[in-house]
Amino acid sequence: MELSDIRREYTKGGLRSKDLKADPIDQFNLWLQQAIDAKLPDPTAMTVATVNSNGQPSQRIVLLKHVDKDGFVFYTNLGSRKSEDIKGNSKVSLHFPWHSIERQVAITGTAEKLTAMENMKYFSSRPKESQLAAWASKQSSRISTRGVLEGKFLELKNKFAKGEIPVPSFWGGYRIRPETIEFWQGGEHRLHDRFLFTRQDGHWDVERLAP
């Protein structure tokens, strides 16, 4: 079969302006809860796109850990490629691909680091194995074999066997303050529904986009 022959119809229903909430964060939370209720795998998984100093974009999937009126939060190694990109260019885009319910949400905004208190609060809530993994991995750096990583993990597991694990200085979170939020709902005959919210002077404007 040719790749160009692979297609399907989108029949889950449309999205009308009268059904939209006035605040896109409220709309996002509604859709996220519906994705969770639909038992989608990894409903909080989102693509984070950044651009480096040479203008080269890169993408990776991370997990959304908090959302409120101030923005979308995720955590990472502060020496990672994404963090280095953000250091030079804080403009970021996020994308939630909820394929099975024929929805997407695309967000553009600006990244800012979380406070030490916010980092500590979340880090202490993580499973101990995840805390150890944050220490063990120098994210995006080259390693010779997986055994090196596993060996470091076991070394740290023994080191912190009887005590609390401190927050690594090289680990923390980012909040993406949204400037635009687009909601996409699949439609029959490729007549998809798209609504773009844009932040203007402290409030949100919304407009329908052609598919």
N, C-alpha and C positions, 0 to 999 in steps of 0.2 A: 504494500500500500504506500502511495506517495504521501509525504507529510502534508502536502497541500489538500489532501482529501480528508484529513482528520478534522472533523467539526461536529458540533452538536447544537441543538437548540437550547435556549435558556427559557425555562418555563415556570420558574418559582414565583413569578408575580412581579409587578412593577413597583415603582416608587413615585409618589405624587407629592407635590409641594404641600398639600394640605396635611399630609402625614408626617412631615418633618417637624422636629422640635426646633424652637427658636434658637437654642444654644447647641452648637455642634458637639460639645462635650457630652451633653445629655443624649444626643442622638447616637454618638459613639458608644456610650455606656449601654444604651438599649440594644444596639446591634451586637456588642460584645456579649451581653448576657444571653441573647438569643443564640449566638454561636456556641456558648457554653452549654446551654440547654439542649442544643442539637447534637451535643457530644462530638463536636469536631475535634480531631486530634490537634493538640497544641493551639488552642484558640487565641492564646496570648502571644504567639510567635509573630514577629514582625521583621521585615527587612529594613535594615538601617543603611542608608547610602551616604557616603562622605566623599570628599574630593581632596586629593593631596596637593602639595605645593607645585606639582607639575601639571595640575589640571586633570589628573587621571582619576575618574570615579572608581569607587569600589563598593561592594555590597556584602552584607553578611546577615544572618538571621540571629536575633537575640530575643529574649523574652521580656515582654512588658511586665513591670513589677508594680506600677502604681499609675493611676491617672486621676487628675482632678482639674479644676478650672485653670490651674497654673501650667499644666502640661503633662507630658508622657515621660515616664521614668524607666530607665534601665541601668544595669550595673555591669562593670567590666574592669579589666586590668588597665590601669592608667598609662601603661607603657605600650599598649597594643597599637596596631596600625590605625584603628578607628580613632583612638584617642590622640595619636599624633596628627591625624588629619584634622580633627576638631580643633586642636591647638592652633593650627594655621588658618582654618576656615570653619567657623562655628555654624555655618549654614548646613542643615541636615534634612534629608527626607526620610519618611517612614512609610511602610506599605504593609497593610494587613490583607493577605490573600485568602479569603474564606470561600474557596472554590465550590464546595458541595452545597452551599446555600446561595451560590451565584452572586456573591457580594465582594466588593473591595473597598478599602478606605485608604486614601493616599493623603499624606500630611507633609507640609513643608514648614520649617521653623528654624529656630536658633537654639543651639545647645549651650547649657551652662552647667558647671559642676555643682553637685549637691554639697551641703555642709558636712563637716565631720560628724556632727550629731546624727544627721540623716543616714550617713553611711554606717555608723555604729549600730543604729537601731535596726537596720535591715540585716546587716552582717550577723548580728547576734541571734536573729530569727532563723537563720539558715541551718540545715542539717550539718552536723559536724564534718561529714565527709566533703560537703561542698565548701566549707570553710577551709579545710585542708587543701582542697584542690586549688583554691584561690592562691594559697601560699606556694604550692608546688609548681604551678605553671607560669613561666615568664611568657605570657601570651604573644604570639606572632614571631618569637625568636626561633632560630633553627636548633633542632635537637637531632642527635645521631640515630637513636632508636627509641622505641616506646619504653624499653626497659629503663632508660634514664629517668623518664617521667614517673614511672611506677616506683622506682627506687627512691626518688625524692619524696613521693607521697608516703611511703612506708616509714621513711626517716622522720618525717614530720608527725606522723601518727604516733610514733613512739615518743617523740619529744613532748607532745602535748597530751599524752595519754591521761594525765591526772589533773590537768588544769584547763582553764579557759583559753581559747584561742584568740589572740588579739587581732584587731583589724589591720591588715597589711597597709603600709603607707602608700603602696603602689596600686591600691584597689579602691574603687569608689563608683559613684553613680553620676548620671547626667539627667537633667530634665530638659526635654525639648519643648520650648515654648512655641505653640503653633501660630503660624501666620495665615496658612490656608489649610482647610480640611475638605477633601472631596469624597462624597459618597457615591458609589457606583453599584447599580443593581442591574443584573442581566435582564434582557428583554427579548422577546421573540423576533425573529427575522433581523437580528443584530440592531434592533431599535432599543438600545440600552438607555437606562435612566441615569443621568449624572447631575449632581448638585454640588456646586462649589461654594463653600463658606470662606469669606475673606475678612480678616480682622481690619477694621478701619476706625481709628480714633476711639478705641476702647469698646467698640461694639462689632457685631458680626453682620456683614452683608451676605446675601445668598442669591445665586443665580443658577438657572438651569443651563447645562452645556449640551451641545449636540453630541451624539455618540461617536 
